Amino acid sequence: MNRNRITRRKIIPAVIIAIIAILLFWLGLNFISGRLEQDEQFGDTGGWGESDDGYETVLTFADKDYSSNDDVEAFVIAGTDLGGVDQGEGFNGELADFIVVLLIDDTTEKFAFYPIDRNTMVDVPIINENGDIQNFAYEQICTSHWYGKDAEQRNQNLMNSVTDALGGLDMSGYYVINMADIAQLNDAIGGVTVDIDEDMTDLDSAFTAGSKVHLDGKQAEHYLRARMNVGDGTNAARMARQQQYMQNAYNMVTDQLRENPAYLSDLYDQLQSKVQSDGNDKRVSVITNKLMSYRNMGIINFKGEVRTGDAINEGKTHEEFYVDESSVLAGLRKVMDIQEYDGE
């Protein structure tokens, strides 16, 4: 029996200043927090972000149930690509090519980022143009953003599919932006320097193996989005590049903040068109306080097996990632207190 507490499926308001998860959350939340002149008392939050009593989260891995009484929130951060298939009127979603989950545990006072391989195989809800679930299909999690009558439903469908990948862990909200904005976002933060670990000169003549490149906008888009015909062509290699970019960008921006406290305000002025909000900024100050005070467990990757198949029946094979469920459980346990479920 699933005893998951009722999730608060909200879009958390913040300046969407990067496709990269750490930069996105840290800068966006700190900026809005500063505007609110955050202190120890946040005032009325409408009940959001406050602890609940008597709830229990039940997770299932390898047909075995586990439970946690921790007070947790999980947020999907995704970048979508224009690779979606036009399947009819009102049915024009995109692929979720970049997916990261931010998990915050108020009980253990820890948080971590979990990259989700876009080829992770899950039971994706297939939603028709009327917004009704027709059935489920076992296919890559990235396709979940294809289905839905509008953007909100497609984002909800992605959250539901991420919940499936994480053993039933409910999602509390999401950020979804388009990967086409990478160039603009990269240039707004002044570009990011990365180490080129393999020959990528087919993308850019500067991308020679062993070189260090300070990426301009177009280069950043190539570096973060390219997969086919780059190195071994796997999504795992692309995820490794994205994580290197995330960490280097985070380090660079925090250095900028030390030198110029107005740096975030300047970014906001450049990128305010990227704001996504449900109108309750007070929630952001609550999350910000947690990210500043809780223990950061870093980026936690899941293990699994890569195969090739044609789950979406296109007539050609694609990568399929079969996640090791014991790896997911071990990863979540680095943040949450999870025990074997006693059924009571």
C-alpha positions as CSV (number, residue, x, y, z in Angstrom):
1,M,0.0,0.0,0.0
2,N,1.4,3.4,-1.0
3,R,1.3,5.8,2.0
4,N,3.1,8.6,0.4
5,R,2.1,11.9,1.8
6,I,0.2,14.3,-0.5
7,T,2.8,16.0,-2.7
8,R,2.7,19.7,-3.3
9,R,3.1,19.8,-7.1
10,K,4.2,23.4,-7.6
11,I,6.5,25.3,-9.9
12,I,9.0,27.0,-7.6
13,P,9.5,30.6,-8.6
14,A,13.1,31.6,-9.4
15,V,15.3,33.2,-12.1
16,I,16.1,30.4,-14.5
17,I,19.7,31.4,-15.2
18,A,21.2,28.1,-16.3
19,I,20.3,24.7,-17.7
20,I,22.7,23.4,-15.1
21,A,21.1,22.3,-11.9
22,I,23.4,23.6,-9.2
23,L,23.7,27.0,-10.8
24,L,20.0,27.1,-11.5
25,F,19.0,26.5,-8.0
26,W,21.7,28.2,-6.0
27,L,21.7,31.5,-7.9
28,G,18.0,31.7,-8.5
29,L,17.1,31.0,-4.9
30,N,19.8,33.2,-3.4
31,F,18.8,36.1,-5.6
32,I,15.1,36.0,-4.7
33,S,16.1,35.4,-1.1
34,G,18.1,38.6,-1.1
35,R,15.3,40.6,-2.5
36,L,13.1,39.4,0.3
37,E,15.7,40.4,2.9
38,Q,15.5,36.9,4.4
39,D,16.0,36.4,8.1
40,E,15.4,33.6,10.6
41,Q,11.6,34.3,10.6
42,F,10.0,33.7,7.2
43,G,6.5,34.6,8.1
44,D,3.5,32.9,6.5
45,T,4.5,30.3,3.9
46,G,1.0,29.0,3.3
47,G,2.0,25.8,4.9
48,W,4.5,25.0,2.2
49,G,7.9,23.8,3.4
50,E,6.7,23.1,6.9
51,S,7.0,19.7,8.5
52,D,4.0,17.3,8.5
53,D,3.3,14.8,11.3
54,G,2.3,11.2,10.8
55,Y,3.2,10.7,7.2
56,E,5.2,7.8,5.8
57,T,6.9,7.4,2.4
58,V,6.9,3.9,1.0
59,L,9.4,3.1,-1.8
60,T,9.7,-0.1,-3.8
61,F,13.0,-1.5,-5.2
62,A,13.3,-5.0,-6.8
63,D,9.8,-5.9,-5.5
64,K,10.7,-5.1,-1.9
65,D,9.2,-2.3,0.1
66,Y,11.1,0.3,2.1
67,S,9.8,3.1,4.2
68,S,11.0,6.5,5.6
69,N,9.4,8.9,8.0
70,D,11.7,11.7,6.9
71,D,10.2,15.0,5.8
72,V,11.5,15.3,2.2
73,E,11.0,17.4,-0.9
74,A,12.2,16.5,-4.4
75,F,12.3,18.8,-7.4
76,V,12.8,17.9,-11.1
77,I,15.1,20.2,-13.0
78,A,15.0,19.4,-16.8
79,G,16.2,20.8,-20.1
80,T,14.0,19.9,-23.1
81,D,15.1,19.5,-26.7
82,L,13.2,20.1,-29.9
83,G,13.5,16.5,-30.8
84,G,9.9,15.8,-30.0
85,V,7.6,14.1,-32.5
86,D,4.5,16.0,-33.7
87,Q,1.7,13.5,-32.9
88,G,-1.3,15.7,-33.6
89,E,-2.9,18.9,-32.5
90,G,-2.2,19.7,-28.8
91,F,0.3,16.9,-28.7
92,N,3.6,18.5,-29.5
93,G,5.9,17.8,-26.6
94,E,9.7,17.7,-26.5
95,L,12.3,15.2,-25.3
96,A,13.6,15.8,-21.7
97,D,17.3,15.5,-22.6
98,F,18.6,16.8,-19.3
99,I,17.1,15.6,-16.0
100,V,18.4,16.2,-12.4
101,V,16.5,15.7,-9.2
102,L,17.2,17.9,-6.2
103,L,16.3,16.1,-3.0
104,I,16.1,18.0,0.3
105,D,15.6,16.1,3.6
106,D,14.4,18.3,6.5
107,T,14.9,15.5,9.0
108,T,18.5,14.6,8.3
109,E,19.2,18.2,7.1
110,K,21.0,17.0,3.9
111,F,20.4,17.6,0.2
112,A,21.9,16.2,-3.0
113,F,21.5,16.3,-6.8
114,Y,20.7,13.1,-8.7
115,P,21.3,13.1,-12.5
116,I,18.7,10.8,-14.3
117,D,19.9,9.3,-17.5
118,R,17.5,10.4,-20.2
119,N,17.4,6.8,-21.5
120,T,16.3,5.3,-18.2
121,M,13.5,2.8,-18.9
122,V,10.3,3.5,-17.0
123,D,6.5,3.0,-17.4
124,V,5.7,6.3,-19.1
125,P,2.0,7.4,-19.0
126,I,0.7,7.8,-22.6
127,I,-1.6,10.8,-22.6
128,N,-3.9,11.7,-25.5
129,E,-4.8,15.1,-26.9
130,N,-7.8,15.3,-24.4
131,G,-5.4,15.0,-21.5
132,D,-6.5,11.4,-20.6
133,I,-4.1,8.5,-19.8
134,Q,-4.6,5.9,-22.5
135,N,-2.1,3.4,-21.2
136,F,1.5,3.0,-20.1
137,A,4.5,2.2,-22.3
138,Y,7.9,0.9,-21.1
139,E,10.3,3.4,-22.8
140,Q,13.0,6.0,-22.2
141,I,12.1,8.5,-19.5
142,C,12.9,11.4,-21.9
143,T,9.8,10.6,-23.9
144,S,7.5,11.3,-21.0
145,H,7.7,15.0,-22.0
146,W,6.1,14.2,-25.4
147,Y,2.8,13.4,-23.9
148,G,0.1,15.8,-22.6
149,K,-2.4,18.4,-23.9
150,D,-0.3,21.3,-22.7
151,A,3.0,22.3,-21.2
152,E,1.9,21.9,-17.6
153,Q,0.6,18.4,-18.2
154,R,3.8,17.4,-20.0
155,N,5.8,18.6,-17.1
156,Q,3.6,16.7,-14.7
157,N,4.0,13.6,-16.8
158,L,7.8,14.0,-16.6
159,M,7.5,14.3,-12.8
160,N,5.4,11.1,-12.6
161,S,8.0,9.2,-14.7
162,V,10.8,10.4,-12.4
163,T,8.8,9.2,-9.4
164,D,8.6,5.8,-11.1
165,A,12.4,5.8,-11.7
166,L,13.0,6.6,-8.0
167,G,11.0,3.7,-6.6
168,G,7.9,5.9,-5.9
169,L,9.5,9.0,-4.4
170,D,7.0,11.8,-5.0
171,M,8.1,15.0,-6.7
172,S,7.3,18.3,-5.1
173,G,7.8,20.6,-8.1
174,Y,9.8,21.2,-11.3
175,Y,11.9,23.5,-13.4
176,V,11.8,22.9,-17.1
177,I,13.6,25.1,-19.6
178,N,14.6,24.7,-23.3
179,M,18.1,23.5,-24.2
180,A,18.1,26.1,-27.0
181,D,18.7,28.7,-24.3
182,I,22.1,27.3,-23.3
183,A,24.1,29.8,-25.4
184,Q,22.3,32.8,-23.9
185,L,22.6,31.5,-20.4
186,N,26.3,30.6,-20.8
187,D,27.2,34.1,-22.1
188,A,25.2,35.8,-19.3
189,I,27.5,34.3,-16.7
190,G,30.6,35.1,-18.7
191,G,31.3,31.7,-20.2
192,V,32.6,28.6,-18.5
193,T,36.0,26.9,-18.8
194,V,36.1,23.1,-19.3
195,D,38.7,20.5,-20.0
196,I,38.2,18.6,-23.3
197,D,38.8,14.9,-22.4
198,E,38.4,13.5,-25.9
199,D,38.7,14.6,-29.5
200,M,35.6,16.7,-30.3
201,T,36.9,18.6,-33.3
202,D,34.0,17.5,-35.4
203,L,32.0,19.9,-33.3
204,D,34.5,22.7,-32.9
205,S,38.1,23.0,-34.1
206,A,39.1,24.2,-30.6
207,F,37.8,21.0,-29.0
208,T,41.1,19.0,-29.2
209,A,41.7,16.3,-26.6
210,G,43.6,17.6,-23.6
211,S,42.8,21.3,-24.3
212,K,41.2,23.7,-21.9
213,V,38.5,25.9,-23.5
214,H,36.6,28.9,-22.2
215,L,33.2,28.3,-23.9
216,D,31.3,31.0,-25.7
217,G,27.6,30.5,-26.1
218,K,27.6,28.4,-29.2
219,Q,30.4,26.3,-28.0
220,A,28.6,25.7,-24.7
221,E,25.5,24.5,-26.7
222,H,27.6,22.1,-28.7
223,Y,29.5,20.9,-25.6
224,L,26.4,20.2,-23.5
225,R,23.9,19.0,-26.2
226,A,26.0,16.9,-28.6
227,R,25.9,13.1,-28.3
228,M,25.8,11.4,-31.7
229,N,29.1,11.2,-33.5
230,V,31.0,12.5,-30.4
231,G,33.4,10.1,-28.7
232,D,31.7,6.8,-28.0
233,G,28.3,8.5,-28.7
234,T,26.8,7.5,-25.4
235,N,24.5,9.6,-23.1
236,A,26.8,8.7,-20.2
237,A,29.6,10.6,-21.8
238,R,27.4,13.6,-22.4
239,M,26.2,13.5,-18.8
240,A,29.8,13.5,-17.6
241,R,30.4,16.7,-19.7
242,Q,27.3,18.3,-18.2
243,Q,28.4,17.5,-14.7
244,Q,31.9,19.0,-15.3
245,Y,30.2,22.1,-16.7
246,M,27.9,22.3,-13.7
247,Q,30.7,22.2,-11.2
248,N,33.0,24.7,-13.0
249,A,30.1,27.1,-13.5
250,Y,29.2,26.9,-9.9
251,N,32.8,27.6,-8.8
252,M,33.1,30.5,-11.3
253,V,29.9,32.2,-10.2
254,T,30.6,32.0,-6.5
255,D,34.0,33.6,-7.2
256,Q,32.2,36.4,-9.0
257,L,29.8,36.9,-6.1
258,R,32.7,37.3,-3.7
259,E,34.1,40.1,-5.8
260,N,30.7,41.7,-6.8
261,P,27.7,41.4,-4.6
262,A,25.5,42.9,-7.3
263,Y,26.4,40.1,-9.7
264,L,23.1,38.3,-9.3
265,S,21.1,41.4,-9.7
266,D,22.9,42.0,-13.0
267,L,22.1,38.5,-14.1
268,Y,18.4,39.0,-13.2
269,D,18.2,42.1,-15.4
270,Q,19.6,40.1,-18.3
271,L,17.5,37.0,-17.8
272,Q,14.2,38.0,-16.3
273,S,12.4,36.6,-19.3
274,K,13.4,33.2,-18.0
275,V,11.5,33.5,-14.8
276,Q,8.9,30.7,-14.0
277,S,6.7,31.4,-11.1
278,D,3.4,30.4,-9.4
279,G,3.3,33.7,-7.6
280,N,4.5,32.7,-4.1
281,D,8.1,34.0,-3.6
282,K,7.9,33.2,0.1
283,R,8.5,29.5,-0.6
284,V,11.8,30.4,-2.2
285,S,13.2,31.9,0.9
286,V,12.4,28.7,2.8
287,I,14.3,26.5,0.3
288,T,17.2,28.9,0.1
289,N,17.6,28.7,3.9
290,K,17.8,25.0,3.7
291,L,20.4,25.0,0.9
292,M,22.5,27.4,2.8
293,S,22.3,25.5,6.1
294,Y,21.9,21.8,5.3
295,R,24.8,19.4,4.4
296,N,25.4,19.2,0.7
297,M,26.0,15.6,-0.3
298,G,26.9,16.6,-3.9
299,I,26.1,14.9,-7.2
300,I,25.1,11.3,-6.8
301,N,25.0,9.1,-9.9
302,F,23.1,5.8,-10.3
303,K,24.6,2.6,-11.7
304,G,22.9,0.6,-14.4
305,E,23.3,-1.3,-17.7
306,V,23.1,0.3,-21.2
307,R,21.5,-1.8,-23.9
308,T,20.2,-1.0,-27.4
309,G,16.6,-1.6,-28.4
310,D,13.5,-0.1,-30.1
311,A,11.1,0.5,-27.2
312,I,9.4,3.3,-29.0
313,N,8.8,1.3,-32.1
314,E,10.5,3.7,-34.5
315,G,12.1,0.9,-36.6
316,K,15.6,1.7,-35.4
317,T,17.5,1.0,-32.2
318,H,18.3,3.5,-29.4
319,E,20.2,3.5,-26.1
320,E,18.2,2.0,-23.2
321,F,19.4,2.5,-19.7
322,Y,18.3,-0.1,-17.1
323,V,19.0,1.4,-13.7
324,D,20.3,-0.8,-10.9
325,E,17.5,-0.4,-8.3
326,S,19.9,-1.2,-5.5
327,S,22.1,1.7,-6.7
328,V,19.0,4.0,-6.5
329,L,18.2,2.9,-3.0
330,A,21.9,3.3,-1.9
331,G,22.0,6.8,-3.4
332,L,18.8,8.0,-1.7
333,R,20.1,6.6,1.6
334,K,23.0,9.0,1.4
335,V,20.4,11.7,2.2
336,M,17.3,9.9,3.6
337,D,16.9,7.5,6.5
338,I,15.3,4.5,4.8
339,Q,14.4,1.2,6.5
340,E,12.8,-2.1,5.4
341,Y,9.1,-1.7,5.4
342,D,7.4,-3.6,8.2
343,G,3.9,-3.3,6.7
344,E,2.3,-1.8,9.8
